[in-house]
């Protein structure tokens, strides 16, 4: 209740506060998204579930933003700006990808990490695992396969130290031999 009041102000009625808190049912992410919707004046049409909230939130984003998020989701909860650009395969250049990422950070879908695992690469994190899952679910099976192969190659070129991460991407990318090589390295 304090969070709802703090964000929406003292002008919010007790019935709205009660409804938001009850609907969130203890899920902090869901409460935050419900508060965001209420702040935008959408209290009459609040999605009934967390999944519906994620789908609604992603569906309201511009097409290009969703495209960037789908590419980012292939890496997992953490991605790198130049990796996202590679996965988009020339559909968007680095400048445009950077602009859309800045908008997604501003909209609190992604956050910039203070440090990156890879030197000189800007690392980003999905603000919540459910946002990543929602973006990933929008990909076709062919897009997932291609995306994982490209993500594996990008990570390999940038010195990914965890062979299980590489093996997982290559396996999902349909590169069985490359995946087996990294699974062997992991087992050793």
C-alpha positions as CSV (number, residue, x, y, z in Angstrom):
1,X,0.0,0.0,0.0
2,X,2.9,2.4,0.8
3,X,4.5,1.7,-2.6
4,X,1.2,2.4,-4.4
5,X,0.7,5.7,-2.5
6,X,4.3,6.7,-3.0
7,X,4.2,6.2,-6.7
8,X,0.6,7.3,-7.4
9,X,0.4,10.0,-4.8
10,X,-2.1,10.8,-2.1
11,X,-4.9,11.5,-4.6
12,X,-5.3,7.8,-5.3
13,X,-8.4,6.4,-3.6
14,X,-8.3,3.6,-1.1
15,X,-10.4,1.3,-3.3
16,X,-7.8,1.6,-6.1
17,X,-5.0,0.9,-3.6
18,X,-6.8,-2.1,-2.3
19,X,-7.6,-3.5,-5.7
20,X,-4.0,-3.2,-6.9
21,X,-2.6,-4.8,-3.8
22,X,-5.1,-7.7,-3.9
23,X,-4.6,-8.3,-7.6
24,X,-0.8,-8.4,-7.2
25,X,-1.2,-11.0,-4.6
26,X,2.3,-10.5,-3.1
27,X,4.1,-10.5,-6.5
28,X,6.3,-7.4,-6.4
29,X,6.9,-7.3,-10.2
30,X,3.1,-7.6,-10.9
31,X,2.4,-4.8,-8.4
32,X,4.9,-2.6,-10.0
33,X,3.4,-3.2,-13.5
34,X,-0.1,-2.6,-12.1
35,X,1.0,0.7,-10.6
36,X,2.6,1.6,-13.9
37,X,-0.7,0.9,-15.7
38,X,-2.6,2.9,-13.1
39,X,-0.3,5.8,-13.5
40,X,-1.1,5.8,-17.2
41,X,-4.8,5.9,-16.3
42,X,-5.5,2.3,-17.3
43,X,-7.2,1.1,-14.0
44,X,-10.3,-0.1,-15.8
45,X,-8.6,-2.6,-18.0
46,X,-5.9,-4.1,-15.9
47,X,-4.7,-7.6,-17.1
48,X,-5.8,-10.3,-14.7
49,X,-2.6,-12.3,-14.6
50,X,1.2,-11.7,-14.5
51,X,1.5,-13.3,-17.9
52,X,-1.3,-11.2,-19.4
53,X,0.5,-8.1,-17.9
54,X,3.8,-9.0,-19.6
55,X,2.1,-9.7,-22.9
56,X,0.2,-6.4,-22.7
57,X,3.4,-4.5,-21.7
58,X,5.4,-6.0,-24.6
59,X,2.5,-5.6,-27.0
60,X,2.4,-1.8,-26.4
61,X,6.0,-1.4,-27.4
62,X,6.9,-0.2,-30.9
63,X,7.6,-2.9,-33.4
64,X,11.3,-2.1,-33.5
65,X,11.6,-2.2,-29.7
66,X,10.0,-5.7,-29.7
67,X,12.4,-6.8,-32.5
68,X,15.4,-5.6,-30.3
69,X,13.9,-7.4,-27.3
70,X,13.4,-10.7,-29.2
71,X,17.1,-10.6,-30.3
72,X,18.2,-9.7,-26.8
73,X,16.2,-12.5,-25.3
74,X,18.1,-15.2,-27.2
75,X,21.2,-14.5,-25.0
76,X,19.1,-15.0,-21.8
77,X,18.5,-12.5,-19.0
78,X,21.8,-10.7,-19.9
79,X,22.8,-9.5,-23.4
80,X,25.2,-7.2,-25.0
81,X,24.4,-4.3,-27.4
82,X,26.7,-5.4,-30.2
83,X,25.5,-9.0,-29.8
84,X,21.9,-7.8,-30.3
85,X,23.0,-5.9,-33.4
86,X,24.6,-9.1,-34.8
87,X,21.5,-11.2,-34.2
88,X,19.4,-8.6,-36.1
89,X,21.5,-9.3,-39.1
90,X,21.6,-5.9,-40.7
91,X,17.9,-5.2,-40.2
92,X,19.0,-2.4,-37.9
93,X,22.4,-0.8,-37.7
94,X,24.3,-0.3,-34.4
95,X,23.1,3.3,-34.1
96,X,19.4,2.4,-34.4
97,X,19.9,-0.6,-32.0
98,X,21.5,1.7,-29.5
99,X,18.6,4.2,-29.8
100,X,16.0,1.5,-29.2
101,X,18.0,0.1,-26.3
102,X,18.1,3.6,-24.7
103,X,14.3,3.7,-25.0
104,X,13.9,0.3,-23.5
105,X,16.1,1.3,-20.6
106,X,14.1,4.5,-20.2
107,X,10.9,2.4,-20.2
108,X,12.4,0.1,-17.6
109,X,12.3,-3.0,-19.7
110,X,16.1,-3.3,-19.8
111,X,18.8,-2.0,-17.4
112,X,22.4,-1.2,-18.1
113,X,24.9,-3.2,-16.0
114,X,27.7,-1.2,-14.4
115,X,30.3,-3.7,-15.4
116,X,30.4,-6.1,-18.4
117,X,31.7,-9.6,-18.7
118,X,33.3,-8.6,-22.0
119,X,35.6,-5.7,-22.2
120,X,34.3,-2.8,-24.3
121,X,30.8,-4.3,-24.6
122,X,27.8,-2.6,-23.1
123,X,26.0,-5.3,-21.0
124,X,22.2,-5.1,-20.4
125,X,19.9,-7.1,-18.3
126,X,16.1,-7.7,-18.6
127,X,14.5,-5.9,-15.7
128,X,12.6,-9.1,-14.9
129,X,12.9,-12.7,-16.0
130,X,9.2,-12.6,-17.1
131,X,10.0,-9.8,-19.6
132,X,12.7,-11.9,-21.1
133,X,10.5,-15.0,-21.2
134,X,7.7,-13.0,-22.9
135,X,10.1,-11.6,-25.5
136,X,11.6,-15.0,-26.2
137,X,8.2,-16.6,-26.6
138,X,7.5,-14.2,-29.5
139,X,10.2,-15.9,-31.6
140,X,9.5,-18.6,-34.1
141,X,11.4,-21.9,-33.8
142,X,13.5,-21.0,-36.9
143,X,14.3,-17.6,-35.4
144,X,15.3,-19.3,-32.1
145,X,17.6,-21.8,-33.9
146,X,19.3,-19.1,-36.0
147,X,19.5,-16.7,-33.0
148,X,21.1,-19.3,-30.7
149,X,23.7,-20.2,-33.4
150,X,24.6,-16.5,-33.9
151,X,24.6,-15.9,-30.1
152,X,26.9,-18.8,-29.6
153,X,29.3,-17.5,-32.3
154,X,29.2,-14.0,-30.9
155,X,29.9,-15.3,-27.4
156,X,32.7,-17.6,-28.7
157,X,34.3,-14.7,-30.5
158,X,34.1,-12.5,-27.4
159,X,35.8,-15.1,-25.1
160,X,32.9,-16.7,-23.2
161,X,34.6,-18.7,-20.5
162,X,31.7,-21.1,-19.7
163,X,31.6,-24.0,-22.1
164,X,28.1,-24.9,-20.9
165,X,26.8,-21.6,-22.1
166,X,28.3,-22.1,-25.5
167,X,27.2,-25.7,-25.7
168,X,23.6,-24.7,-24.9
169,X,23.5,-22.0,-27.6
170,X,25.0,-24.3,-30.2
171,X,22.7,-27.2,-29.3
172,X,19.6,-25.0,-29.5
173,X,21.1,-23.5,-32.7
174,X,21.2,-26.9,-34.4
175,X,25.0,-27.1,-34.3
176,X,25.4,-30.6,-32.6
177,X,29.1,-31.1,-33.3
178,X,30.0,-27.7,-31.9
179,X,27.8,-28.2,-28.9
180,X,29.4,-31.6,-28.2
181,X,32.8,-30.1,-28.3
182,X,31.8,-27.6,-25.6
183,X,29.9,-30.3,-23.6
184,X,33.1,-32.4,-23.6
185,X,35.2,-29.4,-22.5
186,X,32.7,-28.7,-19.7
187,X,32.9,-32.3,-18.5
188,X,36.7,-32.2,-18.4
